Amino acid sequence: MTNSLILVPGVLCDGTVWTHQATALRTLAEVHVAELAHRDSLGAMADALIATAPARFAIAGHSMGGRVALEVVRRVPERIQGLALLSTGFEPLPPGERGEREAQGRLRMVSRARELGMHALGIAWLQGMVLPARLSERALVEKILTMIERRTPEIYESQTRAMLTRPDASDVLTSIKCQTLVLCGRQDTWSPLERHRRMATLIAGSRLAIIEECGHMSTMERPDAVTHELQTWLVEVLEHDH
């Protein structure tokens, strides 16, 4: 049986987010990047992924992709060899004012995409996504902006709807039995480290990896460090599964 790994990108992202990791991990497994851009719920994204997935597979998700991975685990836990959750979360939209604030902020960004285009959205979106000291690094910033410009306001609106209707995955975390890596950039303000500590506590036997000098776009900001953690995890998964 061929070892399979599915990598799931987050909002506005595609396989570019996983370029470094996919290349390195192909020495261990057959690597597929999920393309779920047009669906407007995490459940629908998970269902689409499962429909084309191998009988058994490991799965790694970044940001929204981590939440999709949790929905995959909810549906087909027996098919999951290993799970990696990067720069992500598990809680639903908070009730009351906090939730309203988040929803308004996300919908404002969708309006910006429609009115000013994807490049202008990307410039605004990058603030808070990348370690501030690295916003002056042209190669990194251009790579992220070019990726965002391949998306459309319609895709962004669908993904925003998916995030605003996200389910509570606390029960999934406590049910996980496979080898699990929880990874976060220490300076991630979008999906903070404290949340990842909670996730790692809820998942029995999981390992928490903290990437230093790193914001939310961990796979692109610190590719070597993230790839190293994923290689270590995938070797453990494959050894444990055979």
PABA-130050 format. One record per residue (C-alpha): residue number from 1; residue in one letter; chain; x, y, z. Coordinates in pm, 1 decimal. Each point is the difference from the previous one (the first is absolute). Layout:
REM PABA-130050
REC num residu chaine     east    north       up
REC NUM      A      A        X        Y        Z
...
//
This chain:
REM PABA-130050
REC num residu chaine     east    north       up
REC   1      M      A      0.0      0.0      0.0
REC   2      T      A    132.0    342.9    -93.3
REC   3      N      A     35.4    243.7    289.4
REC   4      S      A   -216.3    305.7    -69.6
REC   5      L      A      6.0    350.3    145.7
REC   6      I      A   -261.4    265.8    -71.1
REC   7      L      A     95.9    364.5     61.0
REC   8      V      A   -285.4    247.8     49.1
REC   9      P      A     56.4    374.9    -57.8
REC  10      G      A   -182.7    277.5    183.7
REC  11      V      A   -202.6    304.8   -105.4
REC  12      L      A    123.7    161.7   -324.9
REC  13      C      A    282.1   -255.3    -21.6
REC  14      D      A     90.1   -275.7   -245.2
REC  15      G      A    283.0   -251.3    -38.7
REC  16      T      A    253.7    286.2     14.6
REC  17      V      A    -40.0     -4.7    378.9
REC  18      W      A    126.3   -358.9      3.5
REC  19      T      A    270.7     16.7   -272.1
REC  20      H      A    299.5    -61.8    225.8
REC  21      Q      A   -171.1   -265.8    211.0
REC  22      A      A   -155.4   -188.5   -294.5
REC  23      T      A    336.3    -28.1   -174.7
REC  24      A      A    177.4   -134.0    308.6
REC  25      L      A   -278.9   -233.2    114.7
REC  26      R      A    -27.5   -172.2   -339.3
REC  27      T      A    296.2   -213.5    107.9
REC  28      L      A   -229.1   -151.8    267.1
REC  29      A      A   -346.6     -4.1   -158.5
REC  30      E      A   -210.3     78.8   -302.3
REC  31      V      A    -96.9    364.3     61.5
REC  32      H      A   -325.5    159.3   -115.3
REC  33      V      A   -108.3    362.5     56.1
REC  34      A      A   -375.9     38.1     50.5
REC  35      E      A   -180.7    257.5   -216.7
REC  36      L      A   -318.5    101.2    182.6
REC  37      A      A    -29.8    364.6    -95.7
REC  38      H      A   -362.4     27.0   -117.2
REC  39      R      A   -181.7   -162.2    292.5
REC  40      D      A   -162.5    213.0    269.2
REC  41      S      A      4.8   -230.0    304.8
REC  42      L      A    275.4   -194.8    172.0
REC  43      G      A   -220.0   -309.8    -10.0
REC  44      A      A    -42.7     24.1   -378.7
REC  45      M      A    376.3     44.2    -36.8
REC  46      A      A     60.6   -309.3    214.4
REC  47      D      A   -254.0   -203.9   -198.9
REC  48      A      A    164.1     98.6   -330.4
REC  49      L      A    344.0    -95.4    131.7
REC  50      I      A   -120.2   -337.0    131.1
REC  51      A      A   -169.6    -81.1   -333.3
REC  52      T      A    334.6     -8.7   -184.5
REC  53      A      A    231.3   -106.6    285.3
REC  54      P      A    175.3   -338.4     18.9
REC  55      A      A   -129.9   -269.0    235.1
REC  56      R      A    258.8    100.1    264.0
REC  57      F      A    190.5    325.8     17.8
REC  58      A      A    177.0    250.9    221.8
REC  59      I      A   -127.9    357.9    -11.5
REC  60      A      A    155.1    337.3     82.0
REC  61      G      A   -194.8    325.6     -4.0
REC  62      H      A    115.5    360.2     29.3
REC  63      S      A   -233.3    268.2    142.7
REC  64      M      A   -351.3    -67.8   -139.3
REC  65      G      A    150.2   -319.8   -142.7
REC  66      G      A     57.5   -121.9    355.0
REC  67      R      A   -367.9     46.2     75.6
REC  68      V      A    -87.5   -191.3   -318.9
REC  69      A      A    234.6   -278.8    113.4
REC  70      L      A   -188.2    -19.4    331.2
REC  71      E      A   -329.5    -34.1   -190.5
REC  72      V      A    157.3   -282.9   -202.5
REC  73      V      A    101.5   -172.0    325.7
REC  74      R      A   -354.1     49.6    133.5
REC  75      R      A   -140.0   -183.9   -302.9
REC  76      V      A    251.8   -278.9    -69.4
REC  77      P      A    226.4    -45.8    306.0
REC  78      E      A     76.6   -359.9    -97.1
REC  79      R      A    162.7    113.2   -326.6
REC  80      I      A    242.3    249.5    158.5
REC  81      Q      A    358.8   -118.3     53.6
REC  82      G      A    125.4    327.9    145.6
REC  83      L      A   -105.5    361.2     49.2
REC  84      A      A    196.1    327.3     -3.5
REC  85      L      A   -172.2    324.4    101.2
REC  86      L      A    192.7    316.8    -91.0
REC  87      S      A    -85.5    358.9     98.2
REC  88      T      A   -366.7    -83.8     42.2
REC  89      G      A   -288.4    -24.2    249.2
REC  90      F      A   -294.0   -209.5    116.1
REC  91      E      A   -255.4    234.1    158.6
REC  92      P      A   -316.3    130.0   -169.2
REC  93      L      A    -75.0    368.2    -56.6
REC  94      P      A    -23.9    147.8    351.1
REC  95      P      A   -347.4    109.6    116.3
REC  96      G      A    -97.5    363.0     49.8
REC  97      E      A    212.3    304.5    -68.1
REC  98      R      A    326.9   -186.4    -60.4
REC  99      G      A   -156.3   -210.9   -274.1
REC 100      E      A   -169.2    300.5   -157.1
REC 101      R      A    330.2    187.2     -4.2
REC 102      E      A    171.9   -290.2   -173.2
REC 103      A      A   -281.3    -39.1   -254.5
REC 104      Q      A      0.1    372.6    -81.8
REC 105      G      A    377.6      0.3    -38.6
REC 106      R      A     -5.4   -298.5   -235.6
REC 107      L      A   -288.1    140.9   -206.6
REC 108      R      A    177.3    336.5    -28.3
REC 109      M      A    294.3   -181.4   -156.1
REC 110      V      A   -232.8   -171.1   -250.4
REC 111      S      A   -137.3    344.9    -94.0
REC 112      R      A    355.7    125.1    -45.6
REC 113      A      A     72.4   -290.1   -238.1
REC 114      R      A   -311.1     81.0   -205.4
REC 115      E      A     58.9    374.9     -9.4
REC 116      L      A    379.4     25.3    -28.7
REC 117      G      A    107.2   -339.3   -136.9
REC 118      M      A    202.9   -290.1    132.0
REC 119      H      A    337.1    177.9      3.7
REC 120      A      A   -132.4    273.6    229.3
REC 121      L      A   -164.2   -265.3    216.1
REC 122      G      A    330.1   -189.5     17.4
REC 123      I      A    189.9    307.2    120.4
REC 124      A      A   -251.9     49.2    283.7
REC 125      W      A    -23.4   -372.8     74.8
REC 126      L      A    377.4    -36.9     41.3
REC 127      Q      A      5.0    237.9    296.1
REC 128      G      A    -33.6   -224.6    301.2
REC 129      M      A     57.3   -317.3   -204.2
REC 130      V      A    379.0     23.8    -29.6
REC 131      L      A    260.1     86.7    263.6
REC 132      P      A     13.6    385.2    -27.8
REC 133      A      A    379.4      0.7    -40.2
REC 134      R      A    -37.9   -207.5   -317.9
REC 135      L      A   -252.1    221.7   -178.6
REC 136      S      A    297.1    174.0   -162.2
REC 137      E      A    123.1   -327.7   -152.9
REC 138      R      A   -103.8     40.8   -358.9
REC 139      A      A     35.5   -362.7   -114.0
REC 140      L      A   -222.1   -133.5    281.3
REC 141      V      A   -261.2    274.5    -32.2
REC 142      E      A    -19.0    -27.0   -380.8
REC 143      K      A    -45.6   -376.5     17.4
REC 144      I      A   -293.6     38.4    240.6
REC 145      L      A   -158.5    287.3   -197.2
REC 146      T      A     28.9   -189.6   -330.3
REC 147      M      A   -172.8   -298.3    160.5
REC 148      I      A   -283.6    217.9    131.9
REC 149      E      A    -44.8    163.6   -341.8
REC 150      R      A    -74.4   -343.4   -149.9
REC 151      R      A   -314.3     -8.4    216.6
REC 152      T      A   -319.6    197.7    -65.9
REC 153      P      A   -231.7    204.4    223.6
REC 154      E      A   -261.5   -276.2    -46.6
REC 155      I      A    238.9   -267.7    132.7
REC 156      Y      A     93.2    225.4    290.6
REC 157      E      A   -366.8     58.4     83.1
REC 158      S      A    -69.4   -377.8     -0.7
REC 159      Q      A    297.4    -66.8    227.2
REC 160      T      A   -103.9    283.9    230.9
REC 161      R      A   -348.6   -152.0     26.9
REC 162      A      A    161.4   -334.4     86.5
REC 163      M      A    201.9    160.6    277.9
REC 164      L      A   -296.6    191.1    143.3
REC 165      T      A   -206.7   -322.4     20.0
REC 166      R      A    286.6   -213.4    132.3
REC 167      P      A   -103.7   -276.8    239.3
REC 168      D      A    140.7    -59.7    345.9
REC 169      A      A    261.4   -275.5    -36.1
REC 170      S      A     78.2    -45.8    371.9
REC 171      D      A   -160.3   -344.9     -6.5
REC 172      V      A    212.5    -99.6   -299.2
REC 173      L      A    322.0     96.0    181.1
REC 174      T      A    -78.4   -219.8    299.2
REC 175      S      A    -87.1   -295.1   -229.0
REC 176      I      A    324.1     -2.8   -203.1
REC 177      K      A    198.7   -324.5     25.2
REC 178      C      A    264.5     43.7   -273.5
REC 179      Q      A    348.0    159.5     14.6
REC 180      T      A    -65.3    375.4     10.0
REC 181      L      A    223.0    303.4    -40.5
REC 182      V      A   -122.7    344.6    111.2
REC 183      L      A    220.0    278.4   -140.3
REC 184      C      A     -4.4    377.8     44.4
REC 185      G      A    224.4    300.7    -60.6
REC 186      R      A     87.4    160.7    332.8
REC 187      Q      A   -101.2    345.1   -130.7
REC 188      D      A   -322.6   -112.4   -173.1
REC 189      T      A   -257.8    261.0    101.8
REC 190      W      A   -275.4   -142.5   -223.3
REC 191      S      A      8.3   -353.3    145.2
REC 192      P      A    188.0     54.0    326.5
REC 193      L      A    231.9   -243.7    172.8
REC 194      E      A   -222.5    -26.8    308.1
REC 195      R      A   -278.3   -148.6   -214.5
REC 196      H      A    242.2   -261.1   -134.7
REC 197      R      A    108.2    -87.3    352.6
REC 198      R      A   -367.3    -66.0     81.7
REC 199      M      A    -40.2   -212.9   -312.5
REC 200      A      A    308.3   -205.9     85.0
REC 201      T      A   -135.6    -53.1    353.4
REC 202      L      A   -332.7   -123.9   -138.1
REC 203      I      A    160.7   -246.3   -245.8
REC 204      A      A    138.2   -297.4    192.2
REC 205      G      A    364.2    -72.6    -84.6
REC 206      S      A     39.5    293.0   -239.6
REC 207      R      A    320.9    199.6    -41.6
REC 208      L      A     13.6    381.2      1.2
REC 209      A      A    262.0    165.9   -223.1
REC 210      I      A     69.4    372.7     36.9
REC 211      I      A    170.3    175.5   -292.0
REC 212      E      A    210.7    296.3    113.9
REC 213      E      A     -9.8    343.0   -167.9
REC 214      C      A   -308.2   -100.0   -196.0
REC 215      G      A   -348.9    135.6    -60.8
REC 216      H      A   -310.7   -164.2   -147.5
REC 217      M      A    141.1    -96.7   -341.3
REC 218      S      A    231.5   -252.9    161.5
REC 219      T      A     53.9   -230.2   -298.6
REC 220      M      A    128.0    291.0   -210.2
REC 221      E      A    162.4    213.6    270.2
REC 222      R      A    211.2   -279.0    150.4
REC 223      P      A    -12.7   -279.2   -259.4
REC 224      D      A    306.1   -191.8    121.9
REC 225      A      A   -113.8    -14.0    362.5
REC 226      V      A   -359.0    -94.6    -90.3
REC 227      T      A    113.4   -265.4   -248.0
REC 228      H      A    231.4   -151.0    262.3
REC 229      E      A   -290.4    -30.1    248.0
REC 230      L      A   -226.7   -154.1   -264.4
REC 231      Q      A    267.6   -248.9   -106.9
REC 232      T      A     48.6   -109.4    361.7
REC 233      W      A   -377.6    -36.1     40.1
REC 234      L      A    -52.7   -192.1   -326.1
REC 235      V      A    281.3   -246.1     77.7
REC 236      E      A   -169.0    -65.6    337.7
REC 237      V      A   -337.6    -43.3   -169.8
REC 238      L      A    130.7   -250.6   -253.5
REC 239      E      A    198.4   -197.1    258.5
REC 240      H      A   -300.2    -10.8    233.4
REC 241      D      A   -238.6   -105.6   -276.6
REC 242      H      A    201.9   -293.3   -137.8
//
